[in-house]
Amino acid sequence: MAEHEAISAASAKFPKPPQRKFQYGTAGFRLQATLLESVVFRVGLLATLRSRKLNGQTIGIMITASHNPPEDNGVKLVDPMGEMLEESWEAHATTLANASSVQQLVEDYIKIITECQIKSDTKARVVFARDTRPSGARLVSALVEALKATNTEYTDHKLLTTPQLHYITRCLNTKGSPYEYGQPSEQGYYRKTAASLKAAMQSHQHIGPVTVDCANGIGGPKLRELLKYLPSPSEGGLEIKVVNDDVDKPEKLNYQCGADFVKTNQRAPPSSHASPLARCASLDGDADRIVFYFNDSGGTFRLLDGDRIATLAASFIGDLARSAGLDEKLKVGVVQTAYANGASTAYVTQDLRLPVVCTATGVKHLHHAATKFDVGVYFEANGHGTVVFSDLALKRLAKYEPKSPAQASALETLRALTSLINQTVGDALSDLLLVEVILAHKGWGPKEWDLTYTDLPNRLVRVEVADRSIFKAVDAERKLESPPGVQAQIDAAVGKFKNGRSFARASGTEDAVRVYAEAATRSETEDLAQKVATIVRQAGE
């Protein structure tokens, strides 16, 4: 009863904004920061319950809004192995966030305890961090009030990238076990990454510098810190030129820079002055996604997005497995969404001869599907993704005895990659180094990487509708089952274009439907996109 009274007293300081409806999704809660205090407080309560339900394992909380503008913020929960919150608990988060009064909040809190059979005397443990947004400190204060009210043991890790918080959460929960993931600290993250990079590179040399746009977010200072642990260019290390790392001016966050800007606008940030064929990359605001790009010798912008990273990683890991003599024992697979370019899917299945699985949009769906392979590679086109090694794969890599120096070399690189890659979640810093290792081993620059396959022209169109809920998708969001007859119209339109492909998917946040289209030429793609957009617009009237 004392806990319930403490929750009541504390929550009264953070009343829910009237007439607001909150929904926990793949990105957690994300909206205008001035509306978030009550939500963050209640997420703190849920983290306590989640930890108790899992017998006191540590739960992570990250306060960030990723690539959103600086006036926004968000909050999401991290489960013990560094993965996204279990999907069944998203409804509990939504319920608590929408409790209309203090009394209703306490009643909902008690109801979750009863429904989930949670032992209230179990000690709860939480770790949390935030990005560089100015609203973060105020939201942390609301979070701490919730954790104090529930007598939860907590650690504030201050400013971290989202993947670093995921890393620390997993390290804490695996410490002392056969699956120990690393030292649970920011410094532990840097040391593990640096040691793994050295082992993965072996005697290979990096080819020229890479310029990294940090979106004026948390990735800037953290990348500069990581560089202190890596060999300098004069010592044979990678030369990284850090740009857009101004975190002292909040209004610069994600403004005309960052991964989302580059992917959406199909051009380098205006601040970029890279010379032709120079390798460039952009992180997003919380450094959990990355895209690469360059200008060719004719000055044309070339994007190397998440599809390109996935195919590069899958190709390299597949080659290493064969070179190590493990190709029969390691099943490598690639996971994509319907937004993956059709050319990348064809390249994986026909050239690399690897299986591809398509899932619904959202990292949680891709990550889950990736765990079905011995080595699962997943990246969304926006640059968010990672590589997941199964427990069986890790055991086989640890125990395998190479039969030649060539096998030993490939095996050493594979083992190093399992540590270099942040397997908990997409991590821009770790993915940056993964790509650089692969390019060094292959002796490639961005031009050679770009030549692996040719993207089909594609177009994404946003169509406003009166009610997005009438558009229900199936088959990994590639087909519409309602409204009735709409999919048949889309199929008929697609059939008129060479290499045509198109699908419509309702937005998760607004009354709009997004139409994706591909075809053999740019003009045909535009024509197909507009035809399907018209079909959707008429169905939504």
Residue pairs with C-beta under 8 A, 6 or more apart in sequence:
3 120
3 149
3 150
3 151
4 106
4 109
4 110
6 148
6 149
6 150
7 45
7 105
7 106
7 109
7 146
7 149
7 150
8 102
8 103
8 105
8 106
9 149
10 41
10 145
10 146
10 148
10 149
11 38
11 41
11 42
11 102
11 105
11 106
11 146
11 149
12 102
13 142
13 145
14 37
14 38
14 40
14 41
14 142
14 145
15 38
16 38
16 97
16 98
16 99
16 100
17 35
17 38
20 35
21 98
22 29
22 31
22 39
22 94
22 97
22 98
23 29
23 94
24 85
24 90
24 91
24 93
24 94
24 97
25 90
25 362
25 508
25 509
26 84
26 362
26 363
26 364
26 508
27 66
27 74
27 76
28 43
28 62
28 74
28 75
28 76
28 77
28 85
28 93
29 36
29 39
29 43
29 74
29 75
29 76
29 93
29 97
30 65
30 66
30 68
30 72
30 73
30 74
31 72
31 73
31 74
32 71
32 72
32 73
33 65
33 71
33 72
33 73
33 133
33 135
33 138
33 139
34 135
36 73
36 74
36 75
36 135
36 139
37 138
37 139
37 142
38 97
38 142
39 75
39 97
40 63
40 75
40 139
40 142
40 143
40 146
41 142
41 143
41 145
41 146
42 93
42 96
42 97
42 99
42 105
42 146
43 61
43 75
43 77
43 93
43 96
43 97
43 143
43 146
44 61
44 126
44 142
44 143
44 144
44 145
44 146
44 147
44 150
44 152
45 96
45 105
45 109
45 146
45 149
45 150
46 77
46 89
46 92
46 93
46 96
46 112
47 59
47 61
47 77
47 124
47 126
47 147
47 152
48 124
48 126
48 146
48 147
48 150
48 152
49 92
49 109
49 112
49 113
49 116
49 118
49 124
50 59
50 77
50 79
50 85
50 89
51 57
51 58
51 59
51 122
51 124
51 125
51 126
51 152
52 118
52 119
52 120
52 122
52 123
52 124
53 116
53 118
54 80
55 122
56 122
56 123
56 124
56 125
57 80
57 125
57 173
58 80
58 125
58 126
58 127
58 169
58 172
58 173
59 77
59 78
59 79
59 80
59 124
59 125
59 126
59 127
59 169
60 77
60 78
60 79
60 82
60 126
60 127
60 128
60 165
60 166
60 168
60 169
61 75
61 76
61 77
61 78
61 126
61 127
61 128
61 143
62 75
62 76
62 78
62 128
62 129
62 130
62 160
62 162
62 165
62 166
62 286
63 73
63 74
63 75
63 128
63 129
63 130
63 131
63 136
63 139
63 140
63 143
64 73
64 74
64 75
64 76
64 130
64 131
64 133
64 136
64 162
64 218
64 285
64 286
65 72
65 73
65 74
65 131
65 133
65 285
65 286
66 74
66 162
66 284
66 285
66 286
66 288
66 289
67 215
67 254
67 258
67 259
67 260
67 284
67 285
67 289
68 74
68 254
68 285
69 253
69 254
69 255
70 133
70 134
70 250
70 251
70 252
70 253
70 254
70 255
71 135
72 133
73 133
73 135
73 136
73 139
75 139
75 143
76 84
76 85
77 85
77 89
77 93
78 84
78 85
78 165
78 166
78 169
79 85
79 86
79 169
80 169
80 170
80 173
81 169
81 170
81 173
81 174
81 424
82 166
82 167
82 169
82 170
82 181
82 423
82 424
82 425
83 166
83 364
83 367
83 424
83 425
84 363
84 364
84 367
84 425
85 93
87 364
92 112
92 116
95 108
95 112
96 105
96 108
96 109
96 112
99 105
99 107
99 108
112 118
113 120
123 153
124 150
124 151
124 152
124 153
125 152
125 153
125 154
125 172
126 147
126 152
126 153
126 154
126 155
127 154
127 155
127 157
127 165
127 168
127 169
127 172
128 140
128 143
128 154
128 155
128 156
128 157
128 165
129 156
129 157
129 158
129 159
129 160
129 164
129 165
130 136
130 137
130 139
130 140
130 158
130 159
130 160
131 159
131 161
131 162
131 217
131 218
131 285
131 286
132 159
132 217
132 218
132 247
132 250
132 253
133 250
133 253
134 250
140 156
144 154
144 156
147 154
157 164
157 165
157 168
157 186
159 218
159 221
160 168
160 186
160 218
160 222
161 218
161 219
161 222
161 286
161 287
161 288
161 427
161 428
161 429
162 286
162 287
162 288
162 425
163 287
163 288
163 422
163 424
163 425
163 426
163 427
163 428
163 429
163 430
164 186
164 189
164 222
166 422
166 424
166 425
166 427
167 181
167 182
167 189
167 422
167 424
167 427
168 184
168 185
168 186
168 188
168 189
169 424
170 181
170 424
171 180
171 181
171 182
171 183
171 184
171 185
171 188
172 184
174 180
174 181
175 184
179 391
182 188
182 189
182 192
183 189
183 191
183 192
186 225
190 225
190 226
190 228
190 229
191 229
192 419
193 226
193 229
193 420
193 429
193 430
193 433
194 226
194 229
194 230
195 419
196 416
196 417
196 419
196 420
197 230
197 416
197 420
197 433
197 437
198 231
199 412
199 413
199 415
199 416
199 419
199 420
200 413
200 416
200 417
200 420
200 437
201 437
201 440
202 409
202 412
202 413
204 437
204 440
204 441
205 236
205 440
206 237
206 238
206 239
206 436
206 439
206 440
207 439
207 440
207 443
207 444
207 445
208 239
208 278
208 279
208 445
209 233
209 238
209 239
209 240
209 241
209 278
209 279
210 238
210 239
210 240
210 241
210 279
210 280
210 281
210 432
210 436
211 240
211 241
211 243
211 272
211 274
211 278
211 279
211 280
211 281
212 223
212 240
212 241
212 242
212 243
212 280
212 281
212 282
212 283
212 432
213 243
213 244
213 257
213 258
213 262
213 269
213 271
213 272
213 280
213 281
213 282
213 283
214 220
214 223
214 242
214 243
214 244
214 245
214 258
214 283
214 287
215 244
215 253
215 254
215 257
215 258
215 259
215 261
215 282
215 283
215 284
215 285
216 244
216 245
216 246
216 247
216 249
216 252
216 253
216 254
216 255
216 257
216 258
217 247
217 253
217 254
217 258
217 283
217 284
217 285
217 286
217 287
218 247
218 285
218 286
218 287
219 245
219 283
219 284
219 285
219 286
219 287
219 428
219 429
220 242
220 244
220 245
220 246
220 247
221 245
221 247
222 287
222 429
223 240
223 242
223 245
223 283
223 287
223 429
224 242
224 245
226 429
227 240
227 242
230 237
230 238
231 237
233 239
238 433
238 436
243 271
243 272
244 252
244 257
244 258
244 269
244 271
246 252
247 253
253 285
254 260
254 261
254 284
254 285
256 269
256 270
256 271
257 269
257 271
257 282
258 269
258 282
258 283
258 284
258 285
259 282
259 283
259 284
259 289
259 290
259 291
259 382
259 383
259 428
260 284
260 382
261 269
261 282
262 268
262 269
262 282
262 291
262 293
262 303
263 291
263 303
263 305
263 381
263 382
263 383
266 301
266 303
267 301
268 274
268 280
268 293
268 295
268 301
269 282
272 280
274 280
274 294
274 295
275 295
276 294
276 295
276 296
276 297
276 298
276 299
277 294
277 295
277 296
277 297
277 445
277 446
277 447
278 294
278 295
279 292
279 294
279 439
279 445
279 446
280 292
280 293
280 294
281 290
281 291
281 292
281 293
281 432
281 435
282 290
282 291
282 293
283 289
283 290
283 428
283 429
283 432
284 290
284 383
284 428
287 427
287 428
287 429
288 384
288 425
288 426
288 427
288 428
289 306
289 380
289 382
289 383
289 384
289 385
289 426
289 428
290 309
290 383
290 428
290 431
290 432
291 303
291 304
291 305
291 306
291 382
291 383
292 303
292 304
292 305
292 308
292 309
292 435
292 446
292 449
293 301
293 302
293 303
293 304
293 446
294 302
294 304
294 446
294 447
294 450
295 301
295 302
296 302
296 447
296 450
302 446
302 450
304 446
304 449
304 450
305 381
305 382
305 383
306 379
306 380
306 381
306 382
306 383
306 384
306 385
307 336
307 340
307 341
307 344
307 379
307 381
307 455
308 344
308 449
308 450
308 452
309 379
309 383
309 385
309 431
309 435
310 334
310 336
310 344
310 348
310 377
310 378
310 379
310 385
311 334
311 344
311 347
311 348
311 352
311 452
311 453
312 435
312 438
312 449
312 452
313 377
313 379
313 387
313 434
313 435
313 438
314 332
314 334
314 348
314 352
314 354
314 377
315 352
315 452
316 438
316 441
316 442
317 332
317 375
317 377
317 387
317 414
317 417
318 327
318 332
318 352
318 354
320 410
320 413
320 414
320 417
321 327
321 330
321 332
321 375
321 410
321 414
323 406
323 407
323 409
323 410
324 400
324 402
324 407
324 410
324 411
324 414
325 400
325 402
325 403
325 407
326 396
326 397
326 400
326 411
326 414
329 374
329 396
329 400
330 374
330 375
330 393
330 396
331 355
331 373
331 374
331 375
332 354
332 373
332 374
332 375
332 377
333 354
333 355
333 356
333 357
333 370
333 372
333 373
333 375
333 376
333 377
334 348
334 354
334 355
334 356
334 357
334 376
334 377
334 378
335 356
335 357
335 358
335 359
335 366
335 369
335 370
335 376
335 377
335 378
336 344
336 345
336 356
336 357
336 358
336 359
336 366
336 378
337 358
337 359
337 360
337 361
337 365
337 366
337 380
337 381
337 476
337 477
338 358
338 361
338 476
338 477
338 478
338 503
338 505
338 516
339 361
339 380
339 381
339 516
340 358
340 381
341 381
341 455
341 456
341 458
341 518
342 456
342 499
342 501
342 518
343 453
343 454
343 455
343 456
344 453
344 455
345 356
346 453
347 452
347 453
348 354
348 356
349 355
349 356
351 452
351 453
355 373
357 369
357 372
358 476
358 478
359 365
359 366
359 368
359 369
359 476
360 476
360 477
361 380
361 477
361 505
363 380
363 384
363 385
363 425
363 426
366 378
366 380
366 385
367 378
367 386
367 388
367 425
369 376
369 378
370 376
370 377
370 378
370 387
370 388
371 388
371 390
373 388
373 390
374 389
374 390
374 392
374 393
374 396
375 387
375 388
375 389
375 390
375 393
376 387
376 388
376 390
377 385
377 387
378 385
378 386
378 387
378 388
379 385
379 386
379 426
383 426
383 428
383 431
384 426
385 426
385 431
386 421
386 422
386 423
386 424
386 425
386 426
386 427
386 430
386 431
387 417
387 421
387 423
387 434
388 423
389 397
389 418
389 421
389 423
394 418
397 411
397 414
397 415
397 418
398 415
400 411
402 408
402 410
402 411
413 441
417 434
417 437
420 430
420 433
420 434
420 437
421 427
421 430
421 431
421 434
422 430
438 444
439 445
439 449
442 448
456 499
456 501
456 518
456 519
456 520
456 525
457 518
457 519
457 520
457 521
457 522
457 524
457 525
458 516
458 517
458 518
458 525
459 516
459 517
459 518
459 525
459 526
459 528
459 529
460 514
460 515
460 516
460 529
461 514
461 515
461 517
461 529
461 530
461 532
461 533
462 507
462 512
462 513
462 514
462 515
463 504
463 512
463 513
463 514
463 515
463 533
463 536
463 537
463 540
464 511
464 512
464 540
465 471
465 511
465 512
465 513
465 536
465 537
465 539
465 540
465 541
466 511
466 540
466 541
467 511
467 540
468 506
468 507
468 510
468 511
468 512
468 513
468 540
469 506
470 482
470 483
470 539
470 540
471 480
471 482
471 483
471 486
471 504
471 505
471 506
471 513
471 536
471 539
471 540
472 480
472 481
472 482
472 506
473 479
473 480
473 481
473 503
473 504
473 505
473 506
474 480
474 481
477 503
477 505
478 503
479 487
479 503
480 486
480 487
480 490
480 503
480 504
481 487
483 539
486 504
486 535
486 536
486 539
489 535
490 502
490 503
490 504
490 532
490 535
493 500
493 502
493 528
493 531
493 532
493 535
494 500
494 501
494 502
494 528
494 532
497 519
497 520
497 524
497 527
497 528
498 519
498 520
498 524
499 518
499 519
499 520
500 517
500 518
500 519
500 520
500 524
500 528
501 517
501 518
501 519
502 515
502 516
502 517
502 518
502 528
502 529
502 532
503 515
503 516
504 513
504 514
504 515
504 516
504 532
504 535
504 536
505 513
505 514
505 516
506 512
506 513
506 514
507 513
507 514
513 536
513 540
515 529
515 532
515 533
515 536
516 529
517 525
517 528
517 529
517 532
518 525
518 528
519 525
519 527
519 528
